[in-house]
Amino acid sequence: MNVARLGTGNQALIAIKLKDKTKVAGYISEVSDDSFVVVHPKFGTVTSVKYADVAQAKGNNLGTGAKIAIGIGIGAAAVLILLLIYISCCTG
C-alpha cells in the first residue's frame, strides 16, 4: 500500500498490522521517505511506523467527488422509497 497516496489528516484512515503482530489504527498525520505517523483519533496516541515493520495495511480516504456521489445516491434512494410508499398507499 502506498501510504502517501492516502494523504494526511483525520480523513486519511489506516489500520496496520506490524510484523511483531502489533495492530495500529488511526489517521495519518505525517509521511516521510522511511516512515509515517499514525494518531489514534479517540486517545490521541501517536505512533511512528517504519515501512519495513509493516506486515499488512488497509486504508482509505474518500475524496470530495466520492463523498458527493455517496450523498446523491442516498438522496435518490430516499426519494425512490418515498415514491414507492406513496404509490402503494395512495393509488389503490
C-alpha positions as CSV (number, residue, x, y, z in Angstrom):
1,M,0.0,0.0,0.0
2,N,1.3,3.5,-0.9
3,V,0.6,5.3,2.4
4,A,1.5,8.7,0.8
5,R,-1.4,8.2,-1.6
6,L,-3.9,8.3,1.3
7,G,-2.6,11.8,2.3
8,T,-2.7,13.1,5.8
9,G,-5.3,14.4,8.2
10,N,-8.3,12.9,10.0
11,Q,-9.8,11.6,6.8
12,A,-6.7,9.5,5.9
13,L,-7.7,6.5,8.0
14,I,-5.4,3.4,8.2
15,A,-5.3,0.1,10.0
16,I,-1.9,-1.6,10.2
17,K,-0.7,-5.0,11.4
18,L,3.0,-4.9,12.1
19,K,5.4,-7.8,11.7
20,D,5.5,-8.3,15.5
21,K,1.7,-8.8,15.4
22,T,1.0,-5.3,16.9
23,K,-2.0,-3.5,15.5
24,V,-2.2,0.2,15.0
25,A,-5.2,2.2,13.8
26,G,-6.0,5.8,13.3
27,Y,-5.3,8.6,10.9
28,I,-2.0,9.5,9.2
29,S,-0.6,12.8,10.4
30,E,2.9,12.7,8.7
31,V,4.5,10.8,5.9
32,S,8.3,10.6,5.2
33,D,10.5,8.5,3.0
34,D,11.0,5.7,5.5
35,S,8.2,6.0,8.0
36,F,4.8,7.6,8.8
37,V,2.9,8.7,11.9
38,V,-0.5,7.4,12.9
39,V,-2.6,9.2,15.5
40,H,-5.4,7.4,17.3
41,P,-8.4,9.7,17.0
42,K,-10.0,8.9,20.3
43,F,-7.0,8.7,22.6
44,G,-4.5,10.9,20.7
45,T,-1.9,8.2,20.9
46,V,0.9,9.0,18.4
47,T,2.8,6.0,16.8
48,S,5.7,6.3,14.4
49,V,5.7,3.4,12.0
50,K,8.6,2.4,9.7
51,Y,7.5,1.0,6.4
52,A,9.9,-2.0,6.9
53,D,7.9,-3.0,10.0
54,V,4.5,-3.2,8.3
55,A,3.1,-6.7,7.5
56,Q,-0.4,-5.5,6.4
57,A,-2.1,-2.2,5.9
58,K,-5.6,-1.2,4.9
59,G,-6.6,2.4,4.5
60,N,-9.0,4.8,2.8
61,N,-9.5,8.5,2.2
62,L,-12.7,9.4,0.3
63,G,-12.2,12.3,-2.0
64,T,-14.8,15.1,-2.4
65,G,-16.2,13.5,-5.5
66,A,-16.8,10.2,-3.8
67,K,-18.5,11.9,-0.9
68,I,-20.8,13.8,-3.2
69,A,-21.6,10.6,-5.2
70,I,-22.5,8.8,-2.0
71,G,-24.7,11.7,-0.8
72,I,-26.5,11.8,-4.2
73,G,-27.0,8.0,-4.0
74,I,-28.5,8.2,-0.5
75,G,-30.8,11.1,-1.6
76,A,-32.0,9.2,-4.7
77,A,-32.7,6.1,-2.7
78,A,-34.8,8.1,-0.2
79,V,-36.8,9.7,-2.9
80,L,-37.4,6.3,-4.6
81,I,-38.6,4.8,-1.2
82,L,-41.0,7.7,-0.6
83,L,-42.3,7.4,-4.2
84,L,-43.0,3.7,-3.7
85,I,-44.7,4.3,-0.4
86,Y,-46.9,7.0,-2.0
87,I,-47.8,4.8,-4.9
88,S,-48.7,1.8,-2.8
89,C,-50.6,3.8,-0.2
90,C,-52.5,6.4,-2.3
91,T,-53.2,4.8,-5.6
92,G,-55.2,1.8,-4.6
